[in-house]
């Protein structure tokens, strides 16, 4: 189902608000992850009291709009 521009804007605003109050964010990709690995990652993050969100790159907020988050190198 395609999202309308209005619904995309609302989702971006909600995600941006969550990022503004976050002290840590891990932004990554699911490339080459198995379903079992994805499930385990979600379980660990939620078990530690974190939130796990998935978003499409087409409506993810830009890092410049989340100034509290600093870009870390891959590793």
C-alpha positions in Angstrom: 0.0 0.0 0.0 1.4 3.3 -1.0 1.6 6.1 1.6 0.3 9.5 0.9 2.5 12.5 1.3 0.5 13.6 4.4 1.0 10.2 6.1 4.7 10.1 5.3 5.0 13.6 6.8 3.3 12.5 10.0 5.5 9.4 10.3 8.6 11.5 9.8 7.5 13.9 12.5 6.8 11.1 15.0 10.2 9.5 14.2 12.0 12.9 14.4 10.4 13.5 17.8 11.6 10.1 19.1 15.1 10.8 17.9 15.2 14.3 19.5 14.6 12.7 22.9 16.9 9.7 22.3 20.4 9.5 23.7 21.4 6.7 21.3 20.3 5.5 17.9 21.5 2.7 15.7 20.7 3.2 12.1 21.5 0.3 9.9 20.4 -2.0 7.1 19.0 -5.5 7.1 21.1 -6.6 4.1 22.4 -10.1 4.5 20.5 -10.7 7.7 18.5 -13.8 8.2 15.0 -13.7 9.7 16.3 -15.4 12.8 19.1 -12.8 13.2 16.5 -10.0 12.7 14.3 -11.6 15.4 17.2 -11.9 17.8 18.2 -8.3 17.3 14.7 -7.1 18.0 14.5 -9.2 21.1 17.8 -8.0 22.5 17.0 -4.3 21.8 13.6 -4.5 23.4 14.9 -6.6 26.3 17.3 -3.8 27.1 14.4 -1.3 27.2 15.0 0.1 23.7 12.6 0.7 20.9 13.1 -1.0 17.5 11.7 0.9 14.5 11.9 0.1 10.8 11.5 2.8 8.2 11.9 3.1 4.5 14.8 5.2 3.4 12.5 7.4 1.3 10.9 8.9 4.5 13.5 8.6 7.1 14.5 12.0 8.7 17.9 13.4 7.6 20.7 13.2 10.2 21.0 17.0 10.1 17.5 17.2 11.5 18.6 15.2 14.6 21.4 17.3 16.0 21.7 15.2 19.2 22.8 12.2 17.2 26.4 12.2 16.1 27.5 10.0 13.2 29.7 7.2 14.2 32.0 5.3 11.8 31.1 1.9 10.6 32.7 -0.9 12.6 
